[in-house]
Amino acid sequence: MFLPLLINSVGEKKVCITEVDLENYPGLYLTNAEGNNTLSGVFAAYPKEMRQGGHNMLQSRVRERESYIAQ
């Protein structure tokens, strides 16, 4: 799931999950692999090799990743 994420909670309460200060840091992705009422966070690994690609070659595409999330 991509953020921000709005969740309907017990009663009329809602929970909003978001992220900030993402410059030079990977985004947070949420997964629900168990299929129950829990979410797990997953971070993208640090890029090891990048190449130009995407629409009109305007994006950097990650080809290989390191084993850590930030330098």
PDB file of N, CA, C and O in Angstrom:
ATOM      1  N   MET A   1       0.839  -1.170   0.000  1.00  0.00           N
ATOM      2  CA  MET A   1       0.000   0.000   0.000  1.00  0.00           C
ATOM      3  C   MET A   1       0.885   1.234   0.000  1.00  0.00           C
ATOM      4  O   MET A   1       1.916   1.274   0.671  1.00  0.00           O
ATOM      5  N   PHE A   2       0.480   2.215  -0.743  1.00  0.00           N
ATOM      6  CA  PHE A   2       1.212   3.470  -0.772  1.00  0.00           C
ATOM      7  C   PHE A   2       0.620   4.432   0.245  1.00  0.00           C
ATOM      8  O   PHE A   2      -0.564   4.353   0.571  1.00  0.00           O
ATOM      9  N   LEU A   3       1.440   5.328   0.738  1.00  0.00           N
ATOM     10  CA  LEU A   3       1.008   6.296   1.735  1.00  0.00           C
ATOM     11  C   LEU A   3       0.711   7.634   1.079  1.00  0.00           C
ATOM     12  O   LEU A   3       1.268   7.915   0.018  1.00  0.00           O
ATOM     13  N   PRO A   4      -0.134   8.467   1.656  1.00  0.00           N
ATOM     14  CA  PRO A   4      -0.801   8.307   2.938  1.00  0.00           C
ATOM     15  C   PRO A   4      -1.906   7.256   2.883  1.00  0.00           C
ATOM     16  O   PRO A   4      -2.458   6.962   1.823  1.00  0.00           O
ATOM     17  N   LEU A   5      -2.210   6.702   4.047  1.00  0.00           N
ATOM     18  CA  LEU A   5      -3.207   5.653   4.185  1.00  0.00           C
ATOM     19  C   LEU A   5      -4.186   6.058   5.279  1.00  0.00           C
ATOM     20  O   LEU A   5      -3.772   6.394   6.388  1.00  0.00           O
ATOM     21  N   LEU A   6      -5.473   6.028   4.976  1.00  0.00           N
ATOM     22  CA  LEU A   6      -6.515   6.350   5.952  1.00  0.00           C
ATOM     23  C   LEU A   6      -7.267   5.069   6.285  1.00  0.00           C
ATOM     24  O   LEU A   6      -7.771   4.384   5.395  1.00  0.00           O
ATOM     25  N   ILE A   7      -7.338   4.750   7.580  1.00  0.00           N
ATOM     26  CA  ILE A   7      -7.949   3.504   8.040  1.00  0.00           C
ATOM     27  C   ILE A   7      -9.157   3.825   8.904  1.00  0.00           C
ATOM     28  O   ILE A   7      -9.078   4.669   9.797  1.00  0.00           O
ATOM     29  N   ASN A   8     -10.278   3.157   8.644  1.00  0.00           N
ATOM     30  CA  ASN A   8     -11.442   3.251   9.528  1.00  0.00           C
ATOM     31  C   ASN A   8     -11.182   2.353  10.725  1.00  0.00           C
ATOM     32  O   ASN A   8     -10.930   1.158  10.573  1.00  0.00           O
ATOM     33  N   SER A   9     -11.246   2.933  11.918  1.00  0.00           N
ATOM     34  CA  SER A   9     -10.971   2.199  13.146  1.00  0.00           C
ATOM     35  C   SER A   9     -12.281   1.895  13.872  1.00  0.00           C
ATOM     36  O   SER A   9     -13.367   2.063  13.318  1.00  0.00           O
ATOM     37  N   VAL A  10     -12.157   1.451  15.110  1.00  0.00           N
ATOM     38  CA  VAL A  10     -13.322   1.126  15.928  1.00  0.00           C
ATOM     39  C   VAL A  10     -14.165   2.378  16.150  1.00  0.00           C
ATOM     40  O   VAL A  10     -13.630   3.460  16.392  1.00  0.00           O
ATOM     41  N   GLY A  11     -15.459   2.229  16.070  1.00  0.00           N
ATOM     42  CA  GLY A  11     -16.354   3.369  16.247  1.00  0.00           C
ATOM     43  C   GLY A  11     -16.256   4.308  15.057  1.00  0.00           C
ATOM     44  O   GLY A  11     -16.208   3.864  13.910  1.00  0.00           O
ATOM     45  N   GLU A  12     -16.227   5.598  15.331  1.00  0.00           N
ATOM     46  CA  GLU A  12     -16.134   6.584  14.253  1.00  0.00           C
ATOM     47  C   GLU A  12     -14.721   7.126  14.100  1.00  0.00           C
ATOM     48  O   GLU A  12     -14.524   8.110  13.387  1.00  0.00           O
ATOM     49  N   LYS A  13     -13.736   6.518  14.744  1.00  0.00           N
ATOM     50  CA  LYS A  13     -12.360   7.002  14.690  1.00  0.00           C
ATOM     51  C   LYS A  13     -11.679   6.545  13.407  1.00  0.00           C
ATOM     52  O   LYS A  13     -11.962   5.473  12.871  1.00  0.00           O
ATOM     53  N   LYS A  14     -10.778   7.391  12.938  1.00  0.00           N
ATOM     54  CA  LYS A  14      -9.981   7.075  11.760  1.00  0.00           C
ATOM     55  C   LYS A  14      -8.513   7.256  12.110  1.00  0.00           C
ATOM     56  O   LYS A  14      -8.170   8.074  12.963  1.00  0.00           O
ATOM     57  N   VAL A  15      -7.646   6.494  11.453  1.00  0.00           N
ATOM     58  CA  VAL A  15      -6.205   6.587  11.654  1.00  0.00           C
ATOM     59  C   VAL A  15      -5.575   6.919  10.311  1.00  0.00           C
ATOM     60  O   VAL A  15      -5.851   6.258   9.310  1.00  0.00           O
ATOM     61  N   CYS A  16      -4.722   7.953  10.289  1.00  0.00           N
ATOM     62  CA  CYS A  16      -4.014   8.330   9.065  1.00  0.00           C
ATOM     63  C   CYS A  16      -2.525   8.054   9.268  1.00  0.00           C
ATOM     64  O   CYS A  16      -1.928   8.529  10.234  1.00  0.00           O
ATOM     65  N   ILE A  17      -1.934   7.293   8.362  1.00  0.00           N
ATOM     66  CA  ILE A  17      -0.508   6.981   8.411  1.00  0.00           C
ATOM     67  C   ILE A  17       0.139   7.654   7.209  1.00  0.00           C
ATOM     68  O   ILE A  17      -0.294   7.467   6.072  1.00  0.00           O
ATOM     69  N   THR A  18       1.186   8.444   7.471  1.00  0.00           N
ATOM     70  CA  THR A  18       1.884   9.140   6.395  1.00  0.00           C
ATOM     71  C   THR A  18       3.373   9.172   6.706  1.00  0.00           C
ATOM     72  O   THR A  18       3.801   8.614   7.717  1.00  0.00           O
ATOM     73  N   GLU A  19       4.162   9.809   5.862  1.00  0.00           N
ATOM     74  CA  GLU A  19       5.599   9.898   6.060  1.00  0.00           C
ATOM     75  C   GLU A  19       6.086  11.285   5.642  1.00  0.00           C
ATOM     76  O   GLU A  19       5.448  11.958   4.833  1.00  0.00           O
ATOM     77  N   VAL A  20       7.225  11.705   6.204  1.00  0.00           N
ATOM     78  CA  VAL A  20       7.800  13.015   5.888  1.00  0.00           C
ATOM     79  C   VAL A  20       9.320  12.893   5.775  1.00  0.00           C
ATOM     80  O   VAL A  20       9.893  11.853   6.102  1.00  0.00           O
ATOM     81  N   ASP A  21       9.960  13.955   5.314  1.00  0.00           N
ATOM     82  CA  ASP A  21      11.428  14.015   5.191  1.00  0.00           C
ATOM     83  C   ASP A  21      11.991  12.839   4.402  1.00  0.00           C
ATOM     84  O   ASP A  21      12.827  12.093   4.911  1.00  0.00           O
ATOM     85  N   LEU A  22      11.541  12.672   3.175  1.00  0.00           N
ATOM     86  CA  LEU A  22      11.954  11.523   2.371  1.00  0.00           C
ATOM     87  C   LEU A  22      13.145  11.784   1.465  1.00  0.00           C
ATOM     88  O   LEU A  22      13.540  10.895   0.711  1.00  0.00           O
ATOM     89  N   GLU A  23      13.727  12.973   1.515  1.00  0.00           N
ATOM     90  CA  GLU A  23      14.867  13.253   0.648  1.00  0.00           C
ATOM     91  C   GLU A  23      16.048  12.382   1.072  1.00  0.00           C
ATOM     92  O   GLU A  23      16.431  12.368   2.242  1.00  0.00           O
ATOM     93  N   ASN A  24      16.612  11.665   0.120  1.00  0.00           N
ATOM     94  CA  ASN A  24      17.738  10.756   0.367  1.00  0.00           C
ATOM     95  C   ASN A  24      17.399   9.646   1.360  1.00  0.00           C
ATOM     96  O   ASN A  24      18.272   9.167   2.085  1.00  0.00           O
ATOM     97  N   TYR A  25      16.150   9.245   1.390  1.00  0.00           N
ATOM     98  CA  TYR A  25      15.717   8.179   2.288  1.00  0.00           C
ATOM     99  C   TYR A  25      14.585   7.424   1.599  1.00  0.00           C
ATOM    100  O   TYR A  25      13.758   8.037   0.924  1.00  0.00           O
ATOM    101  N   PRO A  26      14.537   6.106   1.760  1.00  0.00           N
ATOM    102  CA  PRO A  26      13.509   5.347   1.052  1.00  0.00           C
ATOM    103  C   PRO A  26      12.109   5.578   1.602  1.00  0.00           C
ATOM    104  O   PRO A  26      11.937   5.949   2.763  1.00  0.00           O
ATOM    105  N   GLY A  27      11.136   5.359   0.769  1.00  0.00           N
ATOM    106  CA  GLY A  27       9.746   5.451   1.200  1.00  0.00           C
ATOM    107  C   GLY A  27       9.340   4.230   2.006  1.00  0.00           C
ATOM    108  O   GLY A  27       9.977   3.179   1.938  1.00  0.00           O
ATOM    109  N   LEU A  28       8.281   4.387   2.762  1.00  0.00           N
ATOM    110  CA  LEU A  28       7.731   3.299   3.567  1.00  0.00           C
ATOM    111  C   LEU A  28       6.540   2.702   2.826  1.00  0.00           C
ATOM    112  O   LEU A  28       5.631   3.424   2.417  1.00  0.00           O
ATOM    113  N   TYR A  29       6.547   1.400   2.658  1.00  0.00           N
ATOM    114  CA  TYR A  29       5.423   0.680   2.065  1.00  0.00           C
ATOM    115  C   TYR A  29       4.823  -0.209   3.146  1.00  0.00           C
ATOM    116  O   TYR A  29       5.548  -0.768   3.970  1.00  0.00           O
ATOM    117  N   LEU A  30       3.520  -0.337   3.143  1.00  0.00           N
ATOM    118  CA  LEU A  30       2.837  -1.179   4.124  1.00  0.00           C
ATOM    119  C   LEU A  30       2.273  -2.411   3.438  1.00  0.00           C
ATOM    120  O   LEU A  30       1.717  -2.325   2.343  1.00  0.00           O
ATOM    121  N   THR A  31       2.422  -3.557   4.088  1.00  0.00           N
ATOM    122  CA  THR A  31       1.892  -4.801   3.541  1.00  0.00           C
ATOM    123  C   THR A  31       0.989  -5.472   4.571  1.00  0.00           C
ATOM    124  O   THR A  31       1.099  -5.230   5.773  1.00  0.00           O
ATOM    125  N   ASN A  32       0.109  -6.306   4.077  1.00  0.00           N
ATOM    126  CA  ASN A  32      -0.776  -7.101   4.918  1.00  0.00           C
ATOM    127  C   ASN A  32      -0.699  -8.536   4.410  1.00  0.00           C
ATOM    128  O   ASN A  32      -1.664  -9.061   3.855  1.00  0.00           O
ATOM    129  N   ALA A  33       0.445  -9.155   4.604  1.00  0.00           N
ATOM    130  CA  ALA A  33       0.675 -10.510   4.109  1.00  0.00           C
ATOM    131  C   ALA A  33      -0.160 -11.546   4.850  1.00  0.00           C
ATOM    132  O   ALA A  33      -0.490 -12.592   4.291  1.00  0.00           O
ATOM    133  N   GLU A  34      -0.499 -11.267   6.091  1.00  0.00           N
ATOM    134  CA  GLU A  34      -1.239 -12.218   6.917  1.00  0.00           C
ATOM    135  C   GLU A  34      -2.731 -12.245   6.592  1.00  0.00           C
ATOM    136  O   GLU A  34      -3.406 -13.235   6.877  1.00  0.00           O
ATOM    137  N   GLY A  35      -3.253 -11.170   5.999  1.00  0.00           N
ATOM    138  CA  GLY A  35      -4.671 -11.101   5.691  1.00  0.00           C
ATOM    139  C   GLY A  35      -5.542 -10.807   6.900  1.00  0.00           C
ATOM    140  O   GLY A  35      -6.755 -11.009   6.853  1.00  0.00           O
ATOM    141  N   ASN A  36      -4.933 -10.329   7.993  1.00  0.00           N
ATOM    142  CA  ASN A  36      -5.714 -10.015   9.195  1.00  0.00           C
ATOM    143  C   ASN A  36      -5.703  -8.504   9.437  1.00  0.00           C
ATOM    144  O   ASN A  36      -5.630  -7.736   8.478  1.00  0.00           O
ATOM    145  N   ASN A  37      -5.773  -8.064  10.687  1.00  0.00           N
ATOM    146  CA  ASN A  37      -5.832  -6.638  11.017  1.00  0.00           C
ATOM    147  C   ASN A  37      -4.471  -6.035  11.326  1.00  0.00           C
ATOM    148  O   ASN A  37      -4.400  -5.080  12.100  1.00  0.00           O
ATOM    149  N   THR A  38      -3.391  -6.549  10.756  1.00  0.00           N
ATOM    150  CA  THR A  38      -2.056  -6.017  11.024  1.00  0.00           C
ATOM    151  C   THR A  38      -1.406  -5.510   9.744  1.00  0.00           C
ATOM    152  O   THR A  38      -1.692  -5.992   8.648  1.00  0.00           O
ATOM    153  N   LEU A  39      -0.528  -4.531   9.906  1.00  0.00           N
ATOM    154  CA  LEU A  39       0.265  -4.007   8.797  1.00  0.00           C
ATOM    155  C   LEU A  39       1.736  -4.132   9.156  1.00  0.00           C
ATOM    156  O   LEU A  39       2.110  -3.964  10.317  1.00  0.00           O
ATOM    157  N   SER A  40       2.569  -4.425   8.172  1.00  0.00           N
ATOM    158  CA  SER A  40       4.018  -4.490   8.371  1.00  0.00           C
ATOM    159  C   SER A  40       4.672  -3.482   7.447  1.00  0.00           C
ATOM    160  O   SER A  40       4.256  -3.314   6.301  1.00  0.00           O
ATOM    161  N   GLY A  41       5.703  -2.809   7.951  1.00  0.00           N
ATOM    162  CA  GLY A  41       6.417  -1.820   7.150  1.00  0.00           C
ATOM    163  C   GLY A  41       7.548  -2.457   6.368  1.00  0.00           C
ATOM    164  O   GLY A  41       8.247  -3.335   6.874  1.00  0.00           O
ATOM    165  N   VAL A  42       7.727  -2.013   5.126  1.00  0.00           N
ATOM    166  CA  VAL A  42       8.808  -2.478   4.261  1.00  0.00           C
ATOM    167  C   VAL A  42       9.483  -1.247   3.673  1.00  0.00           C
ATOM    168  O   VAL A  42       8.811  -0.362   3.143  1.00  0.00           O
ATOM    169  N   PHE A  43      10.819  -1.185   3.764  1.00  0.00           N
ATOM    170  CA  PHE A  43      11.569  -0.075   3.197  1.00  0.00           C
ATOM    171  C   PHE A  43      12.332  -0.541   1.963  1.00  0.00           C
ATOM    172  O   PHE A  43      12.836  -1.664   1.926  1.00  0.00           O
ATOM    173  N   ALA A  44      12.416   0.313   0.964  1.00  0.00           N
ATOM    174  CA  ALA A  44      13.201   0.002  -0.230  1.00  0.00           C
ATOM    175  C   ALA A  44      14.682   0.039   0.135  1.00  0.00           C
ATOM    176  O   ALA A  44      15.110   0.911   0.891  1.00  0.00           O
ATOM    177  N   ALA A  45      15.460  -0.890  -0.390  1.00  0.00           N
ATOM    178  CA  ALA A  45      16.902  -0.907  -0.137  1.00  0.00           C
ATOM    179  C   ALA A  45      17.594   0.200  -0.942  1.00  0.00           C
ATOM    180  O   ALA A  45      17.063   0.671  -1.948  1.00  0.00           O
ATOM    181  N   TYR A  46      18.772   0.603  -0.492  1.00  0.00           N
ATOM    182  CA  TYR A  46      19.539   1.679  -1.133  1.00  0.00           C
ATOM    183  C   TYR A  46      19.953   1.252  -2.548  1.00  0.00           C
ATOM    184  O   TYR A  46      20.386   0.116  -2.740  1.00  0.00           O
ATOM    185  N   PRO A  47      19.828   2.140  -3.536  1.00  0.00           N
ATOM    186  CA  PRO A  47      20.206   1.785  -4.910  1.00  0.00           C
ATOM    187  C   PRO A  47      21.712   1.560  -5.050  1.00  0.00           C
ATOM    188  O   PRO A  47      22.512   2.366  -4.576  1.00  0.00           O
ATOM    189  N   LYS A  48      22.087   0.473  -5.695  1.00  0.00           N
ATOM    190  CA  LYS A  48      23.495   0.179  -5.975  1.00  0.00           C
ATOM    191  C   LYS A  48      23.836   0.589  -7.400  1.00  0.00           C
ATOM    192  O   LYS A  48      24.905   1.143  -7.657  1.00  0.00           O
ATOM    193  N   GLU A  49      22.920   0.314  -8.326  1.00  0.00           N
ATOM    194  CA  GLU A  49      23.125   0.688  -9.729  1.00  0.00           C
ATOM    195  C   GLU A  49      21.832   1.268 -10.281  1.00  0.00           C
ATOM    196  O   GLU A  49      20.757   0.686 -10.134  1.00  0.00           O
ATOM    197  N   MET A  50      21.960   2.437 -10.923  1.00  0.00           N
ATOM    198  CA  MET A  50      20.797   3.105 -11.517  1.00  0.00           C
ATOM    199  C   MET A  50      21.103   3.444 -12.975  1.00  0.00           C
ATOM    200  O   MET A  50      22.248   3.716 -13.335  1.00  0.00           O
ATOM    201  N   ARG A  51      20.058   3.424 -13.808  1.00  0.00           N
ATOM    202  CA  ARG A  51      20.178   3.792 -15.223  1.00  0.00           C
ATOM    203  C   ARG A  51      18.995   4.652 -15.614  1.00  0.00           C
ATOM    204  O   ARG A  51      17.919   4.553 -15.024  1.00  0.00           O
ATOM    205  N   GLN A  52      19.197   5.490 -16.603  1.00  0.00           N
ATOM    206  CA  GLN A  52      18.105   6.302 -17.127  1.00  0.00           C
ATOM    207  C   GLN A  52      17.077   5.388 -17.770  1.00  0.00           C
ATOM    208  O   GLN A  52      17.432   4.400 -18.414  1.00  0.00           O
ATOM    209  N   GLY A  53      15.785   5.720 -17.595  1.00  0.00           N
ATOM    210  CA  GLY A  53      14.729   4.914 -18.186  1.00  0.00           C
ATOM    211  C   GLY A  53      13.394   5.591 -18.007  1.00  0.00           C
ATOM    212  O   GLY A  53      13.325   6.796 -17.765  1.00  0.00           O
ATOM    213  N   GLY A  54      12.331   4.816 -18.126  1.00  0.00           N
ATOM    214  CA  GLY A  54      10.989   5.357 -17.956  1.00  0.00           C
ATOM    215  C   GLY A  54      10.541   6.186 -19.142  1.00  0.00           C
ATOM    216  O   GLY A  54      11.141   6.121 -20.215  1.00  0.00           O
ATOM    217  N   HIS A  55       9.488   6.964 -18.952  1.00  0.00           N
ATOM    218  CA  HIS A  55       8.903   7.785 -20.014  1.00  0.00           C
ATOM    219  C   HIS A  55       9.910   8.823 -20.503  1.00  0.00           C
ATOM    220  O   HIS A  55      10.386   9.639 -19.713  1.00  0.00           O
ATOM    221  N   ASN A  56      10.236   8.802 -21.772  1.00  0.00           N
ATOM    222  CA  ASN A  56      11.193   9.730 -22.395  1.00  0.00           C
ATOM    223  C   ASN A  56      12.555   9.732 -21.703  1.00  0.00           C
ATOM    224  O   ASN A  56      13.279  10.726 -21.757  1.00  0.00           O
ATOM    225  N   MET A  57      12.903   8.627 -21.056  1.00  0.00           N
ATOM    226  CA  MET A  57      14.196   8.496 -20.374  1.00  0.00           C
ATOM    227  C   MET A  57      14.407   9.590 -19.320  1.00  0.00           C
ATOM    228  O   MET A  57      15.530  10.063 -19.142  1.00  0.00           O
ATOM    229  N   LEU A  58      13.337   9.998 -18.620  1.00  0.00           N
ATOM    230  CA  LEU A  58      13.418  11.089 -17.650  1.00  0.00           C
ATOM    231  C   LEU A  58      13.582  10.618 -16.209  1.00  0.00           C
ATOM    232  O   LEU A  58      13.818  11.442 -15.325  1.00  0.00           O
ATOM    233  N   GLN A  59      13.466   9.332 -15.948  1.00  0.00           N
ATOM    234  CA  GLN A  59      13.598   8.814 -14.590  1.00  0.00           C
ATOM    235  C   GLN A  59      14.870   7.984 -14.459  1.00  0.00           C
ATOM    236  O   GLN A  59      15.372   7.428 -15.436  1.00  0.00           O
ATOM    237  N   SER A  60      15.376   7.912 -13.240  1.00  0.00           N
ATOM    238  CA  SER A  60      16.459   6.980 -12.934  1.00  0.00           C
ATOM    239  C   SER A  60      15.806   5.687 -12.470  1.00  0.00           C
ATOM    240  O   SER A  60      14.993   5.698 -11.546  1.00  0.00           O
ATOM    241  N   ARG A  61      16.153   4.585 -13.097  1.00  0.00           N
ATOM    242  CA  ARG A  61      15.572   3.283 -12.749  1.00  0.00           C
ATOM    243  C   ARG A  61      16.606   2.473 -11.977  1.00  0.00           C
ATOM    244  O   ARG A  61      17.757   2.362 -12.398  1.00  0.00           O
ATOM    245  N   VAL A  62      16.194   1.912 -10.852  1.00  0.00           N
ATOM    246  CA  VAL A  62      17.095   1.102 -10.030  1.00  0.00           C
ATOM    247  C   VAL A  62      17.242  -0.268 -10.672  1.00  0.00           C
ATOM    248  O   VAL A  62      16.252  -0.956 -10.920  1.00  0.00           O
ATOM    249  N   ARG A  63      18.487  -0.660 -10.939  1.00  0.00           N
ATOM    250  CA  ARG A  63      18.783  -1.972 -11.532  1.00  0.00           C
ATOM    251  C   ARG A  63      19.227  -2.985 -10.484  1.00  0.00           C
ATOM    252  O   ARG A  63      18.973  -4.182 -10.611  1.00  0.00           O
ATOM    253  N   GLU A  64      19.904  -2.481  -9.434  1.00  0.00           N
ATOM    254  CA  GLU A  64      20.411  -3.365  -8.383  1.00  0.00           C
ATOM    255  C   GLU A  64      20.391  -2.588  -7.068  1.00  0.00           C
ATOM    256  O   GLU A  64      20.575  -1.370  -7.062  1.00  0.00           O
ATOM    257  N   ARG A  65      20.166  -3.296  -5.942  1.00  0.00           N
ATOM    258  CA  ARG A  65      20.060  -2.640  -4.633  1.00  0.00           C
ATOM    259  C   ARG A  65      21.090  -3.197  -3.651  1.00  0.00           C
ATOM    260  O   ARG A  65      21.543  -4.335  -3.765  1.00  0.00           O
ATOM    261  N   GLU A  66      21.443  -2.343  -2.676  1.00  0.00           N
ATOM    262  CA  GLU A  66      22.343  -2.739  -1.588  1.00  0.00           C
ATOM    263  C   GLU A  66      21.536  -3.492  -0.526  1.00  0.00           C
ATOM    264  O   GLU A  66      20.325  -3.660  -0.670  1.00  0.00           O
ATOM    265  N   SER A  67      22.199  -3.941   0.528  1.00  0.00           N
ATOM    266  CA  SER A  67      21.513  -4.671   1.603  1.00  0.00           C
ATOM    267  C   SER A  67      21.081  -3.748   2.743  1.00  0.00           C
ATOM    268  O   SER A  67      20.585  -4.229   3.763  1.00  0.00           O
ATOM    269  N   TYR A  68      21.259  -2.425   2.590  1.00  0.00           N
ATOM    270  CA  TYR A  68      20.880  -1.464   3.626  1.00  0.00           C
ATOM    271  C   TYR A  68      19.908  -0.445   3.037  1.00  0.00           C
ATOM    272  O   TYR A  68      19.721  -0.399   1.821  1.00  0.00           O
ATOM    273  N   ILE A  69      19.282   0.381   3.900  1.00  0.00           N
ATOM    274  CA  ILE A  69      18.253   1.299   3.406  1.00  0.00           C
ATOM    275  C   ILE A  69      18.717   2.743   3.276  1.00  0.00           C
ATOM    276  O   ILE A  69      18.059   3.523   2.588  1.00  0.00           O
ATOM    277  N   ALA A  70      19.835   3.137   3.915  1.00  0.00           N
ATOM    278  CA  ALA A  70      20.320   4.521   3.821  1.00  0.00           C
ATOM    279  C   ALA A  70      21.814   4.558   4.086  1.00  0.00           C
ATOM    280  O   ALA A  70      22.361   3.688   4.763  1.00  0.00           O
ATOM    281  N   GLN A  71      22.474   5.593   3.534  1.00  0.00           N
ATOM    282  CA  GLN A  71      23.910   5.765   3.767  1.00  0.00           C
ATOM    283  C   GLN A  71      24.141   6.868   4.746  1.00  0.00           C
ATOM    284  O   GLN A  71      25.287   7.170   5.077  1.00  0.00           O
TER     285      GLN A  71
END
